[in-house]
Amino acid sequence: MLHVAKYSANGNDFVIFHDDAKKERGELAKILCHRQDGVGADGLIVVVPHEQYDFEWEFYNSDGSYAAMCGNGSRACAHYAYNHNLASANMAFLTGAGVIHAQVSENTERTGMVMSELTPPEVLEQNIEHNGKIWWLINTGVPHLVCLQGDVEHFNIEEVRELRYKYNANINICCVTNDGNMFVRTYERGVEDETLACGTGMAACFYRAFLEQKVQNNIEVYPTSKETLYLGYNGKTITFKGRVKKTFETDWE
């Protein structure tokens, strides 16, 4: 019997549980994340002890593949850890991309505002031309291709799938609003479809727009779920804040 929690972070959903030790859980991730036969989620997060930090996580996409980082997952995981007495409201935990610092506020057992400080972003390549569009490849914990355009109404799934496999990256289209905020849509590898939100994808879009001086260093970002995320840049790292909610806990046999 496995006790698990189901979380949603701006439409990005996760199955989370904690255990005593690390081990390979790719097959378990495929079972638990299956939308029809399992709990159903974009990813699986397992919290395990760590000697130096509050804890370490294991993150798996719904197809069972390992991922170094997930922005929305980091916020859901922080809320879970705090409410299961695994960490204080101000915590640091280890991911495959490095150490993540997070803060939980406005907390209840079921919901809370969580801010994560992501690992330093890195522009890997600029001015990639594809189908008349200019893309940037940016690492915000995992690689993202970013296209900054006039709107996000048209998201060509076949085009982004081609790019996903060509560059082994997540694919994002984004636009800046008249008031200096952003809309973002993301195709996530490992899920192999558009998701309602992607934290590291929003961070990558924000970072490109900031470097091109199209936005200020603190803005609101709206993913496909239409919920509001708050992103900022302090000259080194990107902060990422929004509400998360636990939808339920259950025993999985």
N, C-alpha and C positions, 0 to 999 in steps of 0.2 A: 504494500500500500504506500503510495506516494502522495504527500500533501502538497498541493500546488496552488498558486495564486494566479489569477488572470488580471492583467493590467492594460489600460489604454492610456497612451500619451499622445494626445491630439490626433487620435485615429490610428496611430501606429500601435499595434497590440502585441503583448508578450505573455508567455507563460514563465513564471518565476518560482524557484524553490531554492532552499539552501541545503548543503550537505557537508560532510566532514572532510572530504578529499576530492581532488581533481581526478577526472577520468574521461575517457572518450564517450561522448553522449550524442554523436551525430544521428544515430538510428533512433534514439529516444526523441530527439528533436523532431524528426519527420513524423513520428507517431503522435506526439502531443500537439504539434502545430497543424495537423491535418484538419481542414475546415469541416469535413463531413464526419470522419471517424474518430477524431481526437477532440481536444479542447478547442483548437483553432486559434492560430496566431501567426504573426509575421516572423517571430523569433522566440527562441528559448534562452533564458538567462539562469545560470546556476551560480549561487553565491557560496564561496568556499573560504576557509580561514586563510589569513596571511600573517606572517610574523612581523612585518614592518608596517603594513597599512591596516586600515579597519577590516578590509577583506579583499579578496580577488574575485573576479567574475570569469565565467566561461560563457561565451555568446555563440549561438548557432542560428543561422537562417532557417527558414521553414523547410528548405530542401536538405537540411542536415549539414550544410557547409559551414565551416568556421568563419567568423568575422572578427577582425581586430577591434572594431569600435562601432557603436551605434549611439547617436546623440539622444534620441528619445528614449532608448533603452537605458541609458545612463541615469536619466531622471526617474524613470519607473523603478529602476533597481535601487536608487537612493531612498525613495519613499518606502519601498519594501523593507530595506535593511533597517531603517530608522524605526519602523513600526513593529519589527520583529526583534528589537533590542540587539541588533547586530552592529550598530554604529550610532553615534550621536548625530544631532541635527547638522553639524558641520563635519564632513567626513572626507576621507581620501581613500580611493580604492584603485586597484591595479587592473588594467585592461590590456589587451594585446597591443594597443597603440601607445600605452604609457599610463601614467597616473592621472586619474580624474578627480578633481575636487568638486564637491557638491554641497548644497545647502538646502535644507527642507524648512519651509515656513508655511504659515496658515494651515497647519496640519490637523487633520482628523484621521481616524482609522481608514477611511475610504478615499480621501482626497487630500491634495495639498499642492502648494506652489513649490516647484523645485528648480533651482538654478545649478547648471553644470558648467564648469570651466573646462573647455575642450583642450586637447593638445594643440601646440602651435601649428597654424596652417602653413602650407607650403605650396606655392605655384610650381607645378612640375613642367608644364608646357603651355605656351600661349599661341594664339592665332592659328588654331587647327581649323582648316576650312573643310566643310562637308556640306554638300547640297546647297551651296551659297550662304551658309551660316558660319559664323566664327565661334569656335568653342575654346574654352580654357580647361586644362586638366589640373585640378587642385586636390591636394590631400588634406582632409580635415579629420584624420584618423583612419579613413578609408578613401580611395580615389573617387573623384567625381568629375565628370565632364559637365561644364556649365555653358549654356547659351543664353545671353542677355538679349532680349528682343522686345518688341512693342507690346505684346500681350501673351497670355498663356492659354488662349482659347483652343488652339489647335495643337494637339500632342500626338504626333505620328508614331504609333507604337512600332511599326515595322522599321522606321528610320532609327529609333532609339535602340531597338534590339540589335540592329546591325552595329551601331556604335558600341553598345555594351560589350559585345563579344570581340570587336576589333581592339578595344582598349582595356578590356577587363575592368570596367569601371561602372559606377552608377551614373545615370544620365538625368540631367536637370534642365528644364527651361524656366526662365524667370523674367519678370518685368518690374520696373520701378513705377510706383503710382505717382500721381501729381503731388501728393503730400510727402513724398520721399520715403515711403515704405515699400514693401515688396510682396508680390505673389510668386509662389514657387510650385512647380509640379515635378515629381521625381519618379523615375523608373528604377527599382532596386534590384540589383543582382542578388541571387539567392532566393528572392521571392519571385523574380522573373515576371514582374508586372508593375504597373503604377501602384503606389501605396498612398494612403490618405495623408501621410506626412513622413518626412525623413529629416531628422535633426542635423546630421552631418551634411546632408544635401542643402538644407537651408543655410547652414553656416558657409558652405562653399559659394553659394550664390551671393550671399551678403558680402563675403570677402572680395569677390571679383568686383562687385558694384562699388564697394568702398575704395578699392585700389584705383578704379577708373573715375573716382570722385563723383559718383552719381548718387551716393547716399552719405549721411552722416555716420558717426561711429556708434550711435544707439538708435535702433529703429524697431518697428513692428514688422513681423513677417507672417504671411497668411498662406498655409499649405492648402492642399485640396480639401481637407476637412473643414476649412474656413475658420478654424480656431486661431487665436492670436498667440504668437510666440514673440518674445522680446530678446533681441540679439544685440550684443555690444562688442566692441573691439578696444582693448586697452593698450595696443601697441605691440603686444606679444601673443596673447591668446584671445579666443572668442568666448564670450559668456552667452549662455543659452538658457532662457527661463520660460516656464510655462506650467500650466496645471496638468497634473496626472490624476488618474483615479483607478482604484481597485474595483473591478466589476464583480468579482466573487473569489472565494477560496473553496476548494473541494478536495476530496480524496480520490486519487486515480489508482485503480486496481490494475 
